[in-house]
Each structure stands twice: as C-alpha cells, then as structure tokens.
C-alpha cells in the first residue's frame, strides 16, 4: 500500500466509544466517514432504566486527572452535566470483614505503613514483610536492573511479600481489567509503579513516597505525568474530585457523539469481514458480512483485539499476529436493588473489593446509592448494588445460568454485607472476552504493530493499545485520526495532541 496521506474518505470499524470519537474527529476534519457496527452503538458504554432510574451497565465514571475524556466532554458541551461520586473511600473484604483501604498508597503499594497497620488488612508478619522493602537490595530481575518490562506480581511479591499483594494490590490492580497481577505488565497497566521501580532506589516504598510528595507539591500540574494518576487514586475528601460522569449516565457520551456526527454514514447491523488494500493497491477496501464492499482512502479499526487481528492479516500480518496474541478476560455485571432494611450498611464508602484468596465468586461490588447521590430515591428507600464477577483464571460464572448466577451473587453479598431479603430487581450483563490483558512487553509489541501500520492507510484504536479506561479510549482514537494528517477544531482552541 502507498504512503498514508490525509484521507478524503474513511471507514471506521466499530461503533463503541473509540469508533464514535474517531468518526467525530474525522468528520470535524472534513473527511467523509462510514462507520460500521454489528451490535449496539456505544459498545460497552450503555445506560438503561433500572429500579426507576438510569443506571450504567458498564463503566460508570471516568478519571478527571488525565485530560482526554474531560476535554471530550467539554467539546460535546457535557461539562455542565458532570457530577462526581459522593463517596471516595472503599472497602476490601478480608477474613470475613470489610476493612477500609488505607490512605497513602500508590495503586496499593503502601507509602504510609502506620495507616496500613491501622487498617487491619495485614497480619503483623505481613506488615513486617512490607517494611523489609526499605532495606532489601536490588534484584537483577528488577526493572531498573534488567531494563525490561516485568510482570507486576512477581516483582511486587519479591519487594513487599505475598500478603499485601494478595489483600490490597491484586484486588486494586486486578479491578482495572479483571486481570491477574501474576501475568500483568507493570509498564502497561501501572506506569506510575513502573516509574517508581526504575527510579534508581531499590526501595519501592521510598520511590512511591517520593511520587506522592511530588504530586502534592505546590504548583504541580494535576494532569501531567504519572504522579497525576497517583494522586487521583487516594485523596482526602476535601481534595478536588477524582472521577466524574454525566448526570444521566455514561451513555450521555454516546448520545452526544451520535448527535455530533449527522454527516457520518452509520451502517448498523453489519460487520466487516475482510479488510484489504483498495483497487490498484491504493487506500483500503472493507468487505462486509453481506458481501458488499466499501472503498475508502483510510480505515480506523476500533474492534476488540481478537476481532482486529484477522482484519489486519492482509494489510499488516505481523500486527495482526500481535493483536491475535492478546488474551482477554470475561466478566459479568449484576445490578441489584434491595430494600434498605434487607441489606447491611453501605453508607460512607463507594464499594468493596474482594481478593482472590477469599473464595468468593464476586470480585467487587459498588454501593451505587452511596457512591452516586442521583441514584438515591427516598420514596423507594432502596439500595442499588453493581456487582462484578469473573476475572483472569476464574470463569466459574460462565457455567451458571442467570438464575443460578444471581443466587450465587446474593449468597456472596450476604457474606460481605449481610442480606436478609431477596433483591427486588436484578439485571445481568455478560461481557465475554471484553477486557484485554497486557502481558509483559505489551507496549513494545504495540509500538512495533503501529510501526508496521504507519506506511499503510489503516490505523488501530481502542482498549487493546494502552489502557482500558475511557480517557485511554478517547486518546487512542484521537491519536489514530491525527496520525492520518487530520486536524479538527475544539472548543478549547487547542490543536489535537
């Protein structure tokens, strides 16, 4: 294929958040766009009526301390609708009790050992093992010494011991993409910990304390660098908001994006079966599952990695193999309403994480009516919980039908919170092979795939690249569009990154 240049016509494959953002920015840049989506527009970003109010089916917020989602909300004129969680602290369920996650940590790595001790999450032996990090020498396999990406779990266990990894770090990091720290890339999943590990000080505790100190320094730009993410994880209640969401739920992004792309030709209910060089080797041709073909100057593929891989085979075979090699985890989200009298107290916290070693099917539960003030209904006097099951290495939920799954989750919630009555309403969403898993070396493999694609007119965006969060999806789409030489106006009057 010939060297890529600014397209006059483009195809966007996939109508999730990344696809919609790509379509928006292309159309704003004067490009004629066709978007192909076989299922629901918006992908995993869905909000629907539940127990008399609008409740998100998937993600329910985005991080404010990195700019991309907040900037998109501003461009879509949604910033006036944004609200933040009413509660910020969370529980971890350990030893049959809910314990508050202690302040002063960087993605679970404790910078304040006194706060960790007061939380009761660790035994005296586990606390002593964490403190050994301050004196342990560097290991040849540490990132700073080896100069390579490593798996999160083995590195942190070597520095801090098993107990803090099992009861605090793994539940926090595993919650990002339903993954397992044993096989999770430190650089791709937690770049702030990777930076701490490469600081030159073998002690991870001291490096994390230094990051927190820099993040809290006067004049620090809260949206710059890894310290911004660190500060966003654990802050006092009087600090600026960490997360936000539109009042009507995250699908407001989808509605606003669809409303902002009236010129885009949306081909719904169809999928792209083949992506190949266009006539004469120029541009790209998308052959749909009904046999029709769409020719364009460029394409942006925003589908899950296991779908993206085969689509790239005729364009960039090594990149295709890279995306096919990305594993995915499967999850289910159960939204339940309970009469307040039938459920233990959820006030004062936003939710509860459940470590693997506790033996429960549930991985986390969000106290919806505590976390979000707009979900509270005094007339109903009920509590809404959004409970997750499934993660890497645990597919037990896939063997259960909806009734069995709901019963198992209620039994787990009884252990976590105390349940004395059946839920008054239940909604179950199953998201199979939905969350990509970044193995060590992921960022290098993605960079190589992008380099192979660069001379072509095909780009990739979405969660398979550099993050599963909403800001990361927005960023990936905008960078893919910009790499095609397309620019667009913004309300901020800023050039795209």
N, C-alpha and C positions, 0 to 999 in steps of 0.2 A: 504494500500500500504506500501511497505517496506521503510526503511530509505533511503533517497536520497544519491546517490554516483555519482562520476564523470561518465557521460554517454559515451558510445561508439557511440550511435546513438541518434539523437534528431529531434523532429519535431518543426518547428516554424510556428505558426498560425498567418498569416497576413504578408503582404509584404510592409507595409509602412516603415517609417524611423526606428522605433524601431525594426520591424521584420528584416529588412536588416542588421541593426547593430548587432542584436543577431546572425543572420546567419553568419556574418563575424567573430565575435569573437569566436563562436563555431568552425567554420571551421579552424580558425587560431590555435585553441587549439587541433586540430587533431580529432574533432568529425565529424562523418558522418551526414549530415544535409539534411532534406527535408523541403522545405518552401512551404506553401500552401496559395495562394492568389486568391480570386474570381474575382477581378477587376483589376485596374491599379497598376502595380508595382510602388512603391513610394507613394501610398496613396494620401494624401493631398499635397505632395511636388511635384508640377508639374510646368513646364515652357514650354511655347509654343509660336509660332510665332504670333505676333500681330503688325499691322501697320508697317511691315517691320523690326521688331527687336524682340528679345526674351524677353518676359515679364512673370514674375511669375504669376501663377494662384492663389496661396495661400500665405503662408509666403514668404517674400522677403528678410529676413535677420535673423541673429542670434546674440545673445548677446555675446560679447567678454569677459566680465569681470567675467564670470564663465567658467570653463575650458573645459567642456566636448565636445562641438561642435568644438571649436578651435583645441582641441587635435585630434579629429577625422579627421578634415581637414588636419592636419599635417601628420597623419598616411596614409591618402589617397593621399598624395602629392598634395593637392589642395591649400596649404597655399600660393604658389606663384601666385595663381589666385585671391586671395581675394582683394576686394575693400570695401570701406566704403562710407556711404551716404555723398553727397556733402553739404547737409543742415541738421542741427540738431534741430533747434527751430521749434515749431509747433504752430498753432492757436487753439483757441476754439471759436465756433460760439455762441455768446450770445447777445440777444437783437437786432438781425438784423445786427450785426457787427462781423467781425473776430478780435479777440484780441490775442496777443501773450501770450503764457503760461509764467508766470514769472519765472525767475531763483530762486534758493534757495528753493526747496521743496523736500519732500520725498514722492514720489508717490502721489503728490497732497497736502500733508499736508505742509502748508507754514512755512518755517523757517525764511523767510525774509518778515515781514509784510509791509515794505516800498515798496518792489518790487511788492507784491500783490496789494497794493493800486494803484501803478502806472499803473498796467495792465488794470484797468477799469473793471475787471471781476465781482467785488462785489460792492454793494451799500455801503454807509457809515455805514448803520446799520449792513450789513453783515460783514464788516471789524471789527466793534466794537465787534460783537459777537465772531469772531475768537479770538480776543485778550483776551476775558474773560477766555479762557483756562488757561492763565498764573496764574489765581487766583482761579479757581474753585477747590474745594476739590475733593478727590477721591470719586467714587461712588461704592457701594457694588457690582455692576454688572460689574465693570471694570475688565479686565483680571488679573491685578495684585492682586486685592482684591478677586475675585471669584476663581482664579486659573483654569479657564476653557477657552476653545475656545469660541469666540463670533462672531456674525455677524458684518461685517465691518460697515454697515450703521448706525445702532442704536448707536453703541459706538462712532463713529466719530460725529454724529449729536449731541450727548449729550455733547461732549467736544468742538466742533467747530461751531455748528449751522448748519442750513439747507442749507444756500446759498452757502457756499464753497463746501459742499458735492455735491450739485446739479450741480454746474457750473465748478468744477475742479476735485474733487476726483472721483466722479462716472464716468465721461467720461473717465478718465485715467484708472481707475481700471476695469471698465466695458469693456474697449477695450482689456483687456488681454484675456478674454474668452467669450466675448459677454454676460456678466453676469449682475447681479443686486446686488449692494452693500447691499441691504436690506437683502439678504439671503446668502451672500458670507462669507466664513470662513476667519477670519483675519489671523489665523496661517497658513493656506494652501496657500492662494492667495498672501498675503503680509507679509511674515515672518519678514521683517525689521520693519514694523509698529507694528507687534505683539511684537517684542523685545522691541521697544520703549514703548509700553503700559505696559510692565512688568518690566520696569527699576526701579520702586520704586518711581519715581517722577510722581505725578498725571498729571502734565502738559505734554501733548503730544508735544506741540511746543518746550519746553525746551529739551525734550528727543530727538526729531528729530534734533535739532541744535547740540546736543552733538554727535549724529551719524555722521552728516556731518563733524564736526570738526575732529572726529577720522578718518574718511575716507580720509580726506585731510592731515593728519599728515605725516611728512617726514618718509620714511621707511615703510609706510603702504603697505602691500601686496594687490594689487588691485584685486586679485582673491580669497581673503579669507574673509569669514564671510558675514553677512548681509550688512555691510557698503559698500562692493564692489558693491552690487546691487544698493544701494542708490546713490553712486557716479556715477553709469552708467546712471541714469535716467536724470540727469540735469547737464551738464558740459559746460564750456566755449568752444568756437570754437577751441582754441589753445590746449585743452586737448587731450590726446590720443583718438583714435576712440572708440566709444561705441558699434557699430554694424558692422557687415561685411557680405558679401555674395560673392560667386564666380562670376566672370565676366559674365559667361554665364547663370546665374540664379541658383536658389536653386536646380534645378533638376540635376545640376552637382554632387551633393552629391549622388543622386540616380544612375547616370551613373557610378560614381566611385565605389560605393558599389557593383553594379551588376558586374562590371569588375573585382572586387577583390574576387568574390566568384564563380569561374568557377566550383568548385567541388560540389557546392550545387545543389541538385535536386529541381528545381522550378516547382511546379505543379500549372500552371496558369489556370484560368477559373473555378476553383473548390473551394468549401468551406468545412470547417469541420462542420459536422452536429452534431456529438457526440464525446465527449472525455471521455474515461473511463479507469479504470485500465486494464493493459495488461493481457495476458494469465497467469493464476496462481497468479494473483494479483501483478505481477512484471512489472514495467515500466508502459507504457501508450499506449493505442490504440486510434487512430483517425479514425473515420468512416466518409468518405467524402459523399457529397450530391449525388454522383452516386452509393453509396453502397460499394465502395472499402474501404479497411482498411489498415492503416499503423501502424505497431508496432515499438515502439522505447523505449529507456531507460528513456527519459525525453521529456517534451514539454514546450515551452515558448509561451504563448498566448499574442498577442500584438494587438488584435482587440479592437474596441470601447467597453466601459463598458457594454452597453446594449446587445452586442454580446458575450462578455466574460462571463457574468453572467450565461447564460444557459449552456455554455460549461463546467463550473466548477461544475455543480449540482451533478454529480456522484462522484466527487473527493473531494470536499470541500464545502458542502452545505451552511454553514454559509458565507463563502467567496462569493459564488455565489449570495446569497441574498444581500450582501454588494454592489457588482458591479451592480446588477439589480436596486438597490436603488438610484444610481447616476443619477441625471437629466442631460439632455443635451440641449443646445441651438442650433438653426438652423440659418444659415446665408447665404447670397448671396454676391458674389463679382462681381461688374460690372466694367470692364476695358473699358475705352472710350478714343478715340483720338479726339481732337478738333483742328481746325485751330487756331493758336495762336491769331489771330485777333478776334476770336469769343468767347474768354474766358478772364475773369478778370486776374489780375496779380497774379501769383503763385511763383514768384521768392523770394528767401530769406528765405523760410520756406519749411518744408518737408511735411506738410499736415494740416488737420483741423479736430478736434473732435467736435461732435455735442451732447450736453446734451439732456437728455430725455425731459426736460420741454420746449424745443424749438419747439416741434410739428412736426418735420420733420421725414420722413422715413429713410433718411440717418443717419448713426451713425458715420461715419468718411470717409474722403476722403484723399488719399495720392497723393501728387503732384509728380507723377512719374518722370517727366523730370526735376524737380527741385531737387528731392531727389537723383536721380541716374544720374551721368554725362553720363554714357554709353548709356542711353536711348535718349539722345538728338541727333536730326538729323537736321542739319542746312538746308539741301536741302528740307526737308518736312516743316520746320518751324511750327511744331505742338506741342501740349501738350498732354501728356498721364496722365489720372487720374485713380486711382484704388479706387473704392468707395464701402463701405460696407453698407449693410442693414441687419436688424434682430438682435435681442438680447432677453434675457430672458424677457418674458412678452410682446414681440412685434413680432408677426408672420404675420403682415399685408402683407408682400411681398409674402407669400405663396398663397394668393388669387389672385395674378396677373400673367398673362402670361408674356412671355419675352418682348413683345412689350409694354404692359402696365407698366411693371416694369421699363423699360428703360425710358419711358416718365415721370414717377413719379420722377425718379432719376434726370433726366435733369432739371425738374422743381425745385427740391431742390437745385441742383447745381447753378441754376440761382439766388436763394436767397442767397446762400453762397458766390459765386464768381462773378456772373454776366455772363450770357450766351446769346450770340446774334446769334448763328447759331447751326445747328444740328451737332451731333458728326459724324465724317467721318467713324468711325468704332466702333463696340460695341462687346464685348464678355461677356457672363454671365455664371457664375458658381454658382450652388446651392449646398450647403453643409448642408444637412439635418441631424439633431441630431449629429452634428460633434464635438461640444465642451463641454466637461464635466463641470459640475458645482459643486464646492466644498462647501458643506454646513458645518456649524459649527460642529466640531468633526470629520471632514473627515480624518485627519491624524491618529487619534486613530483607526478609523474603518479600514483604510488601513493596519495599523500595525497588527491589530487582524487578518485580512484576510491573510496577509503574514505569520503570525504565524501558522495559520491552514494549510497553504500550505507547510510549511517548511518540515514536515516529508514525504511529497509526492515527486514525481518527476515532479511536474507541477509548473511552475512559471508564473507570470504575469508581463508584462511591457507595457509602453505606457502612453498616456496622462491622463488616469484615476487615476494615482498614485499621483504624487507630482508636477505636472507642465505641462502646455500645450506648452511651448516653445521648440524649437529644442534642446537646451542643456539638458533640463529635459528628453526628449525622449531618447536621447543618453545615459544619465546616467542610466535611468531605465533599458534599455536593457543590458548595461554592468554589472550592479549590479545583474540582474537576471542570467546572464551567470556565473558570479563569484560565486554566491550562489550555483551553481551546482558543484563547485570544479574545474571549467575550468579556466586555465590561458592562456594568449596569449602574443606574442611579440609585442612591439610597436617601432616606430622609435625613441621615446624618451628614450627607455631603461628603462621604469618605469613599475612597477607591476601595474595591474589594481586596481582601488580604491575598 
